[in-house]
């Protein structure tokens, strides 16, 4: 069961993903990203609990790349397991989205 | 038959009289005409039993009508006889003993026809919705009547103690049986009035006959006086008793018949609601039926239904109220909600959420609101209005709640069916998508002097498309592509066909793989959905020069086996999926590489379905396993490598059914 939580920390919005992002949970992810990016210019995604991401989930992240760039929103993913990170890497998304190892590093990037 | 016996009775009686008055011996005893008389009665009864059908809720009035008509015909005939007597009053013929008796015999025939038909009709009515006990009682009664008829043959002195002793118990028994009148409840208001009319007229005929026969008895000496027959007395009293009782019961039931009709209508409306969906009506029609049945059930003056479901427009359906008034009432109701005095909750008595309001200052003085819940979610309200205050009670709230629940069940069922149909359609669509995908793959692969090639592709149901293709350009170069389209079903098949279009237009142009990807990204970026992308690896093989040039667009890294070193590795060039960056910046993320190949070198192009497949221990097939496999099998021909790989792969997965899309191409250089 996939769980996507959102919470405010300092001036940042953090989206916490637990479980797998497949075609159905990607809709939920999209909603979480949409509202977070509307609310804040500093959005972090906690991927520590993300065990698998399908192409639909990658498509959701991909669809916000242009927007975060245009609106100069600080958008950082962190804590991905190695498997998931390699999926981002193969697709080339790691060149377009900031991916950090830990929450602290992610916060440094944002600040 | 009955008529024959009647005629026999008449003739035998008259002849007997005639001879006796003339002091002749008739040649037969008095009992012969009696037997004919009994046979006449019995055959009449059988005739009526055959011709008068069983009582049914629809034909009560028909039965009573029949009694009435029979009565009318016989009475008219009897009146003709009376008229005849009146006209010839004082004439010698009316003084003739034999002739008067003949006329009396005619009257007997008529009155018996009337009473016997009435008897059978009332029997049918009494036995409507009969119980075993009632049926037994009735049979006893009939046997007793038959006994009376036979006893009539014996010369019992009329009105003697013995006569009363046998007649009175049977008469009383008949009266007791007369209290069975369940049929009255099934008459509607109009039918009750008709029934009263027919029964009153039937009673009038009876009284006329009693008076008429009595007159005969008083004025003339009668051979066969009907009033001396205990059987006849019993039948007569039974008909009078049953007619009078039913008259009273119907009269007392008149005021309550509207309630009965109301209940019947409610039951019919229930049926209508539950049958609305299977007959192909839509949700709006169900709400429409709900609105009209609810209004008629509680005599509401106006009503509306307000439905608000997720992602849908407000649906308001109304009766006898304008949109403007609905807005006014909504305002007034929400005002009342804040004031507690106007609100009487019936939730203790009925389903939660049902509310009754008393209103002031509006056209309507009372309102009943019942929530509409579909799939355990409140989707709307039914609002009923009355111009009188305190217009709704607990019973009304209950019946409306029942109506609403029934409507909701209908709608839920409707949606279930709808979903099942949609699922079916979706499956059908997927089948088509799969066919389209398969038709997009090349039927045969070209062979060149430089390399031989083998390919495999298999798709699981409901999973989006893998793509591979090979083309030869005019400059003697072969272009090979393997791609993976994100998404599923028809949209994946559609994107795959776009990819094929792009490949077939760009590949023959002899452009570099890097250029190919930049242009493909341009072309696809404008037509892919926002969250869709395509990954691909493209290889250009210079057949003469034995040189490969390749680039990767976010696709799984290509596996290469180097024959001279006897080792295999994955190419590590950067790349970005097609459609991810839909502008000029894309070219910065593509990296082209070149490699001189030698005889025995092998390339495996594949999709992530291969490396990401898991076995029962949740272990991935993975990059290392694939790499080691190639080292061990590199000496084989591409087709043999393909067979081996499939064998190893399915053995690893522990299944022979594809759970994902599996595609790979094996190219071996000569």
Interface residues (C-beta under 8 A of the other chain):
Chain A: X23 X26 X30 X55 X56 X58 X59 X60 X62 X63 X65 X66 X90 X91 X92 X93 X95 X96
Chain B: X464 X484 X486 X487 X488 X530 X531 X532 X533 X535 X553 X554 X555 X556 X557 X574 X575 X576 X577 X580 X581 X582 X583 X589 X608
